[in-house]
Amino acid sequence: MQSDSRVDAIWAQVPGIGALLSPIGEVLATSPDWRARMQVPQWNGDWRNGLDQDDRLHLLQVLSRAREFNIPLQLWRPGEGTAHYHCAGWWDPIHQAHGCYLVDVTAQEAERLKHETLNGWMRQLFEQLPVQLAYFTPPPEARCLFANSRYARAMGHDENSILGRSVVELLTPQELDHLREVGKTYAKEGKDLSFLHHRRGPGGDEVLEVSLAADRWPDGRLRGTFVLMTDVTEQHRAEMALRTSRERLSRFLEASAEGVIFHRDGTITDANPAACRLSGYSHAELVGRTVLSMTPRRHRDRSRVVIGSGADAYFESEIHHANGEAIPVELIGRTMEIKGERLRMTVIRDIRDRRQAQARIHTLIEDLRSQKDRAEAADRAKSVFLAAASHDLRQPIHALGLFLTALRAMAQAPSIPRTELAQICRRMQASLDGLGQLLNMLLDVSRLDANAVQVELAPLPLSQLFIELDQAFADLAHEKGLHLHVATSSAWVRTDATVLRRILSNLMANAIRYTQRGRVLLGARARAQHVEIQVWDQGIGIAPEQLEAIFEEFYQIDPARTRRNESHGLGLGLSIVKRSARLIGAPLRVHSTPGQGSMFSITVPRATPPAEQARPARADDLATAATAALAPGARRVLVIDDEEQVLMGMQQLLQVWGHQVWCASSADEAVVLAIAHAHEIDLLLSDYRLGGNMTAVQAIAAVHACLPAPVPTYILTGDTSPQRIQEASELGFPLLHKPVEPGALRVVLERAK
């Protein structure tokens, strides 16, 4: 079709880029702007040569039809690149051609691509977040304009099918009611809102933290609402998704307890509040600062790996706080690729608590190692002691064997002088006393270690205690030719009488043992609100380097400095003193000069004498009481023990004292005797360990069930281990520790009246 001058004249008046195109795209008439725009030498006079191949085919297709059209076109111009046009065409039936008008939309297309790219970045970022995220239009429609895959799947849709759906379609009636309820606060206050939502998920009950974040126009009107849902069923995931942000997840990062910074090529571009708190800098001070400037020089090589590596990285380092403090942290580097651009994120985790815990663990390990060393040293000391004391242990046993042999020989003689028998009995008793002393001291240590000693603090007159100690040690001091002086005292103290007596008895025994000549003094001095009880001796003294060691178990001062024929002790007395003093909270003090003597003292609180307290006991009172205890009333005693020799010995002793005795070697025998003599038995003595895995508790319970009323009951035990003593003391019955001294047994018989 050929153009004519009239058509050219008309199109010459058309503003903008316009032309009359034939069905095959030939130019029939053009506007001035068209000619100026489309005259490109490289196109060889045919503007269609500048079209994209697909656009050219599309244009020919619409030109072949006699109808209006609107299509996009891309024209390539040398030196300028591709230009985007919007082509609007209408059918001219007179000329059988299309009038076309082109609008340059290159700038608009570039802006569209920019927004599309940004939206793509945000979508990828939202897809990487461990949260369910969606964006809804304002109510009342409240339709979904965007949702990541997690949110879509949770609502039973995919990313495309959920778009355009309202909350009414997505939520259950119960969820809608809950949303309306919380939405009142959201609408009234106009603030972002977070709340917990419970729902039934595929794997069971789930707890979600739902956050509603308002997106507003500059004038304050609501443009839309971000909805973020975080599964907080597991706390370690909830901590990473407590809050969400309105712009680029700022709200999510603000709620994180761990510092998070975003940086490009090591320069910080963004940071959450936790990172600001941890570093001591404000957000404005952090942005633009390099990450390396916050780390110490010795760690910067490794820091570069975390900052610059494309792969995930982790290591422990330090950061410089604004106040100069070096804070130990854990750096975790992550990389996100968005539209080909790499965004680096570093998590900064404060590990001060972890370091402190590690330091405490290290201290604990060192303490345990030290305790182990002390235990091993104590074990070695015990081994050394047992090796050195074996002679003292064997000596009384050997002596008893010789005395028994002599008695058997005397039994065959026609007559035995009573003086010789009495002398042998005294010597056998001395041997037994030595063994009893060793066992009692070991028992005291075990009871103290087992915390089986019950402390009862009460007012105590020192005069009475001093009289008892004077009587107890007067003969021993006289035998050694020493002068024992016990000073009188009218002081009253508040303490445990039994424990204090044990302490002073050990100190007195040591003073007499290590004093060859001279005197031993026991006295008390007033010290403000306390009383210091002192034991002085003129013995061998103690070297300064031994003043602490003497209180250790099994420690002995060089026995060569004592007389050859004198026992140098077991090395347990002062250990018992130290434990006992600690038990009643009484300070212990020692002063000694080698070759001149020693002074040991213990300080106890002063007490006010009770108004009803009787006068202090005199020596003749105590003697009278002791004499009266020698002849108690007759008792009817049931004794249970699986050791035949012990059982027979106990029976012989009690019968000699005038008591009636029934003996049982097992719980079954005891029950039979209890049934037969139910109305006669008025005292029960039972060994703690019986045969057949039977204990005293079981035997006592069986016997008591056969008696018309409970009777006084005592448990005898020879086990000195702290664990066994603790078990026995928890049974609720008084304990008698083997070997039971006759005096202690007499007291039991007397109390049972």
GUMIMI-381508 format. One line per 3 residues: their letters; for each residue x, y, z of C-alpha. Coordinates in steps of 0.05 Angstrom, whole numbers, padded with zeros to 5 digits. Layout:
! GUMIMI-381508
A) X:Y:Z; ... .
END
This chain:
! GUMIMI-381508
MQS) 00000:00000:00000; 00029:00067:-00020; 00022:00129:00023 .
DSR) -00005:00194:-00005; 00011:00266:00010; -00052:00277:00050 .
VDA) -00035:00220:00098; 00036:00245:00106; 00010:00315:00120 .
IWA) -00036:00289:00174; 00018:00247:00208; 00067:00304:00203 .
QVP) 00023:00341:00254; 00021:00283:00304; 00062:00296:00367 .
GIG) 00103:00240:00397; 00126:00175:00364; 00072:00152:00316 .
ALL) 00066:00117:00249; 00018:00084:00201; 00040:00012:00193 .
SPI) 00020:-00039:00141; -00001:-00110:00160; 00072:-00131:00150 .
GEV) 00100:-00073:00191; 00121:-00027:00134; 00119:00047:00150 .
LAT) 00066:00083:00109; 00068:00150:00145; 00105:00176:00207 .
SPD) 00106:00232:00256; 00169:00276:00260; 00189:00243:00326 .
WRA) 00184:00175:00294; 00230:00194:00238; 00280:00225:00286 .
RMQ) 00277:00164:00332; 00277:00109:00280; 00330:00133:00231 .
VPQ) 00387:00087:00252; 00440:00070:00199; 00450:00000:00227 .
WNG) 00377:-00016:00214; 00387:-00006:00139; 00325:00036:00134 .
DWR) 00279:-00015:00166; 00260:00000:00237; 00239:-00072:00247 .
NGL) 00312:-00093:00248; 00318:-00060:00317; 00262:-00102:00346 .
DQD) 00274:-00161:00392; 00260:-00225:00353; 00201:-00245:00397 .
DRL) 00172:-00174:00396; 00178:-00173:00320; 00138:-00237:00312 .
HLL) 00087:-00212:00362; 00080:-00146:00325; 00069:-00179:00258 .
QVL) 00017:-00223:00290; -00025:-00166:00316; -00016:-00125:00253 .
SRA) -00046:-00181:00213; -00112:-00173:00249; -00159:-00114:00238 .
REF) -00168:-00095:00311; -00139:-00052:00366; -00080:-00077:00406 .
NIP) -00033:-00057:00462; 00034:-00092:00466; 00104:-00079:00495 .
LQL) 00162:-00071:00448; 00238:-00071:00458; 00282:-00033:00409 .
WRP) 00357:-00038:00409; 00395:00025:00391; 00470:00023:00382 .
GEG) 00506:00060:00438; 00442:00067:00479; 00422:-00005:00492 .
TAH) 00351:-00031:00495; 00293:00018:00500; 00224:-00004:00524 .
YHC) 00161:00022:00489; 00087:00013:00498; 00055:00006:00429 .
AGW) -00020:00023:00423; -00051:00007:00354; -00119:00020:00322 .
WDP) -00147:-00003:00256; -00154:00048:00199; -00204:00016:00151 .
IHQ) -00194:00071:00100; -00121:00058:00090; -00125:-00015:00111 .
AHG) -00069:-00005:00160; -00057:00005:00235; -00043:00072:00266 .
CYL) 00009:00059:00320; 00032:00104:00376; 00095:00088:00417 .
VDV) 00106:00113:00488; 00177:00107:00516; 00171:00069:00582 .
TAQ) 00244:00052:00591; 00249:00090:00657; 00185:00058:00683 .
EAE) 00209:-00011:00663; 00275:00000:00699; 00237:00021:00761 .
RLK) 00192:-00040:00755; 00252:-00087:00749; 00283:-00053:00809 .
HET) 00220:-00066:00851; 00214:-00136:00825; 00287:-00150:00844 .
LNG) 00276:-00120:00913; 00213:-00161:00922; 00252:-00222:00900 .
WMR) 00306:-00208:00952; 00255:-00199:01006; 00218:-00262:00987 .
QLF) 00283:-00303:00989; 00301:-00271:01055; 00232:-00287:01083 .
EQL) 00237:-00358:01057; 00302:-00368:01095; 00273:-00344:01161 .
PVQ) 00251:-00398:01211; 00183:-00364:01217; 00115:-00365:01182 .
LAY) 00106:-00296:01150; 00049:-00264:01111; 00024:-00195:01092 .
FTP) -00051:-00176:01094; -00090:-00116:01070; -00126:-00073:01123 .
PPE) -00192:-00097:01151; -00248:-00110:01138; -00224:-00149:01076 .
ARC) -00157:-00170:01106; -00134:-00208:01045; -00067:-00242:01037 .
LFA) -00020:-00206:00990; 00043:-00245:01007; 00060:-00308:01046 .
NSR) 00123:-00350:01051; 00120:-00424:01041; 00119:-00440:01116 .
YAR) 00058:-00397:01128; 00023:-00423:01065; 00034:-00496:01084 .
AMG) 00010:-00483:01155; -00055:-00456:01126; -00063:-00514:01077 .
HDE) -00042:-00476:01014; 00019:-00461:00972; 00051:-00393:00959 .
NSI) 00004:-00379:00900; -00063:-00408:00922; -00063:-00370:00987 .
LGR) -00057:-00302:00953; -00122:-00261:00955; -00154:-00304:01009 .
SVV) -00183:-00269:01070; -00171:-00287:01142; -00242:-00313:01145 .
ELL) -00224:-00366:01094; -00158:-00384:01128; -00177:-00388:01201 .
TPQ) -00225:-00432:01241; -00284:-00399:01277; -00248:-00406:01344 .
ELD) -00185:-00374:01316; -00226:-00317:01287; -00258:-00304:01354 .
HLR) -00190:-00302:01387; -00163:-00256:01332; -00222:-00208:01340 .
EVG) -00210:-00206:01415; -00136:-00189:01410; -00150:-00145:01350 .
KTY) -00189:-00097:01394; -00126:-00078:01430; -00089:-00075:01364 .
AKE) -00140:-00028:01333; -00150:00013:01396; -00078:00027:01413 .
GKD) -00052:00025:01341; 00010:-00012:01365; 00043:-00076:01342 .
LSF) 00018:-00136:01381; 00046:-00204:01402; 00008:-00261:01434 .
LHH) 00011:-00336:01443; -00034:-00381:01402; -00047:-00455:01416 .
RRG) -00067:-00501:01360; -00068:-00574:01342; -00014:-00590:01291 .
PGG) 00004:-00654:01253; 00052:-00674:01307; 00008:-00656:01366 .
DEV) -00005:-00592:01405; 00035:-00532:01383; 00047:-00464:01414 .
LEV) 00057:-00406:01366; 00078:-00335:01381; 00038:-00291:01334 .
SLA) 00062:-00220:01319; 00021:-00168:01282; 00062:-00110:01255 .
ADR) 00027:-00050:01223; 00052:-00022:01157; 00029:00050:01151 .
WPD) 00028:00104:01099; 00068:00167:01114; 00004:00201:01138 .
GRL) -00008:00147:01189; -00063:00108:01153; -00058:00033:01157 .
RGT) -00030:00005:01092; -00027:-00068:01114; -00007:-00117:01168 .
FVL) 00052:-00163:01173; 00035:-00229:01206; 00092:-00271:01234 .
MTD) 00081:-00337:01270; 00138:-00371:01307; 00136:-00442:01335 .
VTE) 00159:-00434:01407; 00144:-00505:01427; 00219:-00516:01431 .
QHR) 00253:-00459:01468; 00318:-00459:01429; 00280:-00444:01365 .
AEM) 00234:-00395:01400; 00294:-00353:01422; 00313:-00343:01349 .
ALR) 00243:-00321:01330; 00213:-00281:01388; 00201:-00217:01350 .
TSR) 00194:-00198:01279; 00206:-00132:01245; 00165:-00087:01202 .
ERL) 00224:-00071:01157; 00277:-00123:01140; 00263:-00164:01203 .
SRF) 00285:-00110:01251; 00234:-00130:01302; 00257:-00202:01300 .
LEA) 00329:-00181:01310; 00311:-00133:01366; 00283:-00191:01407 .
SAE) 00345:-00235:01397; 00388:-00244:01459; 00448:-00255:01415 .
GVI) 00484:-00200:01377; 00472:-00201:01302; 00508:-00155:01253 .
FHR) 00502:-00151:01178; 00563:-00128:01139; 00588:-00123:01069 .
DGT) 00663:-00133:01058; 00675:-00127:01133; 00638:-00060:01141 .
ITD) 00577:-00062:01186; 00513:-00043:01152; 00463:-00061:01206 .
ANP) 00462:-00088:01277; 00409:-00110:01326; 00401:-00081:01397 .
AAC) 00436:-00141:01429; 00498:-00127:01388; 00496:-00055:01412 .
RLS) 00489:-00075:01484; 00545:-00126:01479; 00593:-00077:01446 .
GYS) 00572:-00016:01485; 00562:00025:01421; 00498:00055:01394 .
HAE) 00469:00033:01328; 00494:00096:01294; 00564:00084:01322 .
LVG) 00566:00012:01298; 00542:00024:01227; 00602:00041:01183 .
RTV) 00652:00011:01232; 00693:-00048:01210; 00684:-00114:01245 .
LSM) 00759:-00124:01251; 00766:-00060:01291; 00725:-00093:01346 .
TPR) 00769:-00155:01352; 00839:-00162:01383; 00898:-00163:01336 .
RHR) 00917:-00235:01355; 00849:-00259:01330; 00843:-00218:01267 .
DRS) 00868:-00272:01219; 00814:-00320:01243; 00763:-00263:01246 .
RVV) 00775:-00251:01172; 00754:-00323:01159; 00688:-00312:01195 .
IGS) 00677:-00244:01163; 00699:-00257:01092; 00690:-00331:01079 .
GAD) 00632:-00352:01036; 00623:-00414:01077; 00595:-00419:01148 .
AYF) 00649:-00407:01200; 00655:-00409:01275; 00707:-00396:01329 .
ESE) 00716:-00364:01397; 00747:-00295:01403; 00739:-00229:01440 .
IHH) 00709:-00162:01422; 00729:-00094:01449; 00674:-00061:01490 .
ANG) 00667:00014:01484; 00694:00019:01555; 00757:-00020:01537 .
EAI) 00736:-00086:01568; 00753:-00150:01528; 00690:-00193:01525 .
PVE) 00697:-00267:01506; 00648:-00284:01451; 00631:-00338:01401 .
LIG) 00629:-00314:01329; 00586:-00351:01279; 00588:-00329:01206 .
RTM) 00532:-00342:01156; 00524:-00321:01084; 00459:-00305:01046 .
EIK) 00457:-00299:00970; 00402:-00252:00945; 00398:-00241:00870 .
GER) 00471:-00255:00863; 00491:-00206:00918; 00525:-00235:00979 .
LRM) 00502:-00211:01047; 00544:-00233:01106; 00515:-00242:01176 .
TVI) 00554:-00254:01240; 00523:-00277:01305; 00559:-00253:01367 .
RDI) 00545:-00297:01427; 00567:-00275:01497; 00604:-00333:01530 .
RDR) 00625:-00299:01595; 00579:-00345:01634; 00608:-00405:01599 .
RQA) 00679:-00383:01614; 00661:-00372:01686; 00629:-00441:01689 .
QAR) 00692:-00471:01658; 00734:-00434:01710; 00690:-00461:01766 .
IHT) 00696:-00531:01737; 00771:-00524:01732; 00773:-00500:01805 .
LIE) 00729:-00559:01825; 00775:-00607:01788; 00835:-00577:01823 .
DLR) 00799:-00583:01890; 00781:-00655:01875; 00853:-00669:01855 .
SQK) 00877:-00636:01919; 00828:-00677:01960; 00851:-00740:01924 .
DRA) 00923:-00723:01939; 00905:-00711:02012; 00866:-00776:02015 .
EAA) 00924:-00814:01984; 00972:-00781:02033; 00926:-00800:02091 .
DRA) 00923:-00871:02065; 00998:-00874:02061; 01002:-00845:02131 .
KSV) 00954:-00899:02156; 00996:-00952:02123; 01059:-00925:02155 .
FLA) 01023:-00921:02222; 00997:-00992:02219; 01065:-01018:02200 .
AAS) 01097:-00979:02258; 01042:-00996:02308; 01038:-01070:02292 .
HDL) 01082:-01084:02352; 01034:-01046:02398; 00975:-01084:02368 .
RQP) 01007:-01152:02374; 01037:-01142:02442; 00973:-01144:02485 .
IHA) 00945:-01200:02443; 01009:-01240:02452; 01009:-01224:02526 .
LGL) 00937:-01249:02533; 00957:-01314:02499; 01013:-01324:02548 .
FLT) 00968:-01308:02608; 00916:-01358:02583; 00969:-01411:02576 .
ALR) 00992:-01397:02647; 00921:-01403:02672; 00911:-01470:02637 .
AMA) 00975:-01494:02670; 00953:-01469:02738; 00886:-01505:02730 .
QAP) 00925:-01571:02731; 00964:-01552:02794; 00938:-01578:02861 .
SIP) 00933:-01508:02890; 00938:-01438:02861; 00958:-01379:02904 .
RTE) 00904:-01325:02900; 00957:-01271:02895; 00984:-01301:02830 .
LAQ) 00914:-01308:02801; 00899:-01235:02819; 00965:-01212:02788 .
ICR) 00950:-01250:02723; 00880:-01221:02721; 00906:-01150:02730 .
RMQ) 00956:-01160:02674; 00904:-01189:02628; 00859:-01130:02645 .
ASL) 00916:-01082:02627; 00924:-01116:02560; 00850:-01112:02547 .
DGL) 00850:-01039:02568; 00904:-01025:02516; 00864:-01059:02461 .
GQL) 00801:-01023:02485; 00836:-00956:02482; 00857:-00968:02410 .
LNM) 00787:-00990:02389; 00753:-00932:02426; 00798:-00881:02392 .
LLD) 00785:-00911:02324; 00711:-00912:02340; 00713:-00838:02361 .
VSR) 00745:-00819:02294; 00693:-00860:02255; 00635:-00830:02293 .
LDA) 00660:-00759:02282; 00671:-00773:02207; 00601:-00803:02202 .
NAV) 00570:-00741:02235; 00539:-00790:02284; 00555:-00747:02345 .
QVE) 00495:-00706:02366; 00515:-00641:02399; 00472:-00616:02457 .
LAP) 00494:-00548:02482; 00476:-00534:02554; 00505:-00496:02614 .
LPL) 00561:-00536:02647; 00599:-00521:02712; 00674:-00529:02700 .
SQL) 00684:-00548:02773; 00647:-00614:02764; 00684:-00630:02700 .
FIE) 00752:-00613:02730; 00738:-00659:02790; 00723:-00717:02743 .
LDQ) 00786:-00705:02703; 00828:-00699:02766; 00802:-00767:02791 .
AFA) 00811:-00799:02722; 00884:-00779:02713; 00911:-00774:02785 .
DLA) 00934:-00847:02789; 00966:-00844:02720; 01005:-00781:02737 .
HEK) 01025:-00811:02804; 01052:-00874:02771; 01098:-00831:02728 .
GLH) 01120:-00789:02787; 01087:-00726:02760; 01052:-00672:02798 .
LHV) 00981:-00663:02771; 00949:-00596:02791; 00877:-00582:02773 .
ATS) 00858:-00510:02788; 00790:-00496:02817; 00742:-00457:02775 .
SAW) 00673:-00428:02789; 00660:-00413:02715; 00601:-00439:02676 .
VRT) 00606:-00451:02602; 00556:-00467:02547; 00578:-00529:02509 .
DAT) 00567:-00603:02500; 00593:-00637:02563; 00610:-00703:02529 .
VLR) 00649:-00671:02473; 00687:-00623:02518; 00704:-00681:02565 .
RIL) 00732:-00721:02506; 00775:-00661:02484; 00804:-00648:02553 .
SNL) 00815:-00722:02566; 00857:-00729:02503; 00896:-00666:02520 .
MAN) 00909:-00690:02591; 00929:-00760:02567; 00979:-00729:02517 .
AIR) 01007:-00682:02570; 01021:-00739:02618; 01047:-00785:02563 .
YTQ) 01100:-00737:02537; 01121:-00709:02605; 01178:-00747:02639 .
RGR) 01185:-00703:02700; 01154:-00641:02729; 01080:-00625:02730 .
VLL) 01017:-00622:02688; 00967:-00565:02699; 00893:-00559:02681 .
GAR) 00860:-00491:02691; 00813:-00439:02661; 00820:-00365:02646 .
ARA) 00765:-00313:02635; 00766:-00282:02565; 00711:-00229:02560 .
QHV) 00648:-00269:02542; 00688:-00334:02536; 00729:-00381:02579 .
EIQ) 00795:-00409:02556; 00810:-00478:02585; 00885:-00492:02585 .
VWD) 00927:-00555:02594; 01001:-00542:02609; 01057:-00593:02613 .
QGI) 01133:-00594:02622; 01144:-00648:02570; 01188:-00654:02509 .
GIA) 01153:-00598:02471; 01137:-00593:02397; 01179:-00564:02342 .
PEQ) 01147:-00504:02305; 01145:-00542:02239; 01103:-00597:02272 .
LEA) 01050:-00553:02304; 01001:-00564:02247; 01020:-00636:02231 .
IFE) 01005:-00660:02301; 00930:-00653:02289; 00932:-00700:02229 .
EFY) 00910:-00772:02234; 00963:-00822:02256; 01016:-00769:02263 .
QID) 01066:-00782:02320; 01121:-00741:02350; 01187:-00779:02346 .
PAR) 01178:-00835:02397; 01254:-00838:02407; 01247:-00776:02450 .
TRR) 01202:-00813:02500; 01224:-00868:02546; 01238:-00934:02513 .
NES) 01189:-00973:02555; 01132:-00923:02547; 01076:-00923:02496 .
HGL) 01081:-00863:02450; 01007:-00863:02433; 00968:-00880:02370 .
GLG) 00971:-00813:02334; 00895:-00805:02339; 00884:-00764:02402 .
LSI) 00897:-00695:02374; 00860:-00713:02310; 00799:-00728:02354 .
VKR) 00811:-00663:02391; 00811:-00623:02326; 00748:-00656:02300 .
SAR) 00711:-00649:02366; 00731:-00575:02374; 00705:-00561:02304 .
LIG) 00640:-00598:02321; 00624:-00551:02379; 00653:-00489:02345 .
APL) 00708:-00479:02397; 00774:-00447:02375; 00836:-00491:02389 .
RVH) 00904:-00461:02405; 00973:-00491:02418; 01038:-00460:02442 .
STP) 01101:-00501:02452; 01175:-00495:02464; 01219:-00556:02448 .
GQG) 01251:-00583:02511; 01208:-00541:02557; 01135:-00561:02547 .
SMF) 01070:-00544:02514; 01004:-00510:02526; 00939:-00532:02491 .
SIT) 00876:-00492:02501; 00803:-00490:02478; 00757:-00430:02483 .
VPR) 00683:-00439:02497; 00627:-00388:02510; 00612:-00366:02581 .
ATP) 00544:-00387:02609; 00499:-00361:02665; 00487:-00413:02720 .
PAE) 00414:-00436:02721; 00377:-00412:02782; 00353:-00483:02799 .
QAR) 00422:-00514:02788; 00444:-00552:02850; 00512:-00541:02880 .
PAR) 00572:-00570:02842; 00585:-00642:02858; 00641:-00658:02907 .
ADD) 00690:-00714:02901; 00655:-00755:02956; 00588:-00746:02919 .
LAT) 00618:-00776:02856; 00650:-00833:02894; 00584:-00849:02928 .
AAT) 00548:-00849:02860; 00601:-00894:02830; 00595:-00943:02888 .
AAL) 00519:-00944:02883; 00523:-00963:02809; 00562:-01026:02825 .
APG) 00500:-01062:02852; 00441:-01050:02806; 00374:-01085:02814 .
ARR) 00367:-01152:02780; 00343:-01150:02707; 00313:-01201:02660 .
VLV) 00352:-01193:02596; 00343:-01223:02526; 00409:-01222:02488 .
IDD) 00412:-01234:02412; 00480:-01246:02378; 00501:-01295:02324 .
EEQ) 00572:-01300:02353; 00571:-01357:02403; 00633:-01334:02442 .
VLM) 00605:-01264:02450; 00537:-01291:02470; 00567:-01337:02523 .
GMQ) 00612:-01282:02550; 00553:-01234:02557; 00511:-01288:02591 .
QLL) 00568:-01305:02640; 00579:-01232:02658; 00506:-01214:02669 .
QVW) 00494:-01276:02711; 00555:-01261:02754; 00523:-01192:02766 .
GHQ) 00459:-01226:02789; 00415:-01217:02728; 00371:-01269:02693 .
VWC) 00392:-01279:02620; 00362:-01313:02559; 00408:-01321:02498 .
ASS) 00387:-01326:02425; 00435:-01335:02366; 00382:-01316:02314 .
ADE) 00318:-01277:02306; 00277:-01342:02305; 00306:-01365:02371 .
AVV) 00293:-01296:02400; 00219:-01299:02379; 00211:-01367:02412 .
LAI) 00242:-01342:02477; 00201:-01278:02474; 00136:-01318:02468 .
AHA) 00156:-01364:02526; 00179:-01307:02572; 00136:-01250:02547 .
HEI) 00117:-01225:02616; 00188:-01232:02645; 00234:-01198:02595 .
DLL) 00246:-01125:02613; 00310:-01109:02573; 00333:-01127:02502 .
LSD) 00405:-01126:02476; 00415:-01142:02402; 00476:-01144:02357 .
YRL) 00469:-01099:02295; 00491:-01152:02245; 00458:-01220:02252 .
GGN) 00467:-01281:02208; 00425:-01294:02146; 00424:-01220:02124 .
MTA) 00382:-01206:02185; 00392:-01138:02220; 00377:-01116:02290 .
VQA) 00317:-01075:02267; 00281:-01137:02239; 00298:-01179:02301 .
IAA) 00276:-01124:02349; 00211:-01114:02312; 00196:-01188:02315 .
VHA) 00211:-01192:02389; 00171:-01130:02407; 00111:-01159:02371 .
CLP) 00113:-01218:02420; 00117:-01175:02483; 00057:-01144:02518 .
APV) 00092:-01076:02521; 00156:-01045:02492; 00218:-01055:02534 .
PTY) 00284:-01015:02536; 00325:-01037:02476; 00399:-01026:02458 .
ILT) 00437:-01044:02395; 00509:-01068:02399; 00555:-01057:02340 .
GDT) 00628:-01070:02327; 00629:-01038:02259; 00671:-00974:02260 .
SPQ) 00661:-00951:02189; 00628:-00882:02184; 00574:-00909:02137 .
RIQ) 00554:-00966:02184; 00554:-00921:02245; 00509:-00871:02209 .
EAS) 00461:-00927:02188; 00458:-00955:02259; 00447:-00887:02291 .
ELG) 00387:-00874:02245; 00350:-00936:02271; 00324:-00898:02332 .
FPL) 00353:-00943:02386; 00412:-00926:02432; 00479:-00955:02408 .
LHK) 00532:-00991:02449; 00599:-00998:02413; 00638:-01063:02420 .
PVE) 00678:-01077:02461; 00627:-01054:02513; 00661:-01032:02576 .
PGA) 00632:-01063:02640; 00618:-00994:02669; 00578:-00974:02608 .
LRV) 00539:-01039:02611; 00524:-01027:02685; 00496:-00958:02667 .
VLE) 00450:-00989:02616; 00424:-01040:02667; 00414:-00984:02718 .
RAK) 00376:-00939:02669; 00330:-00996:02648; 00297:-00996:02716 .
END
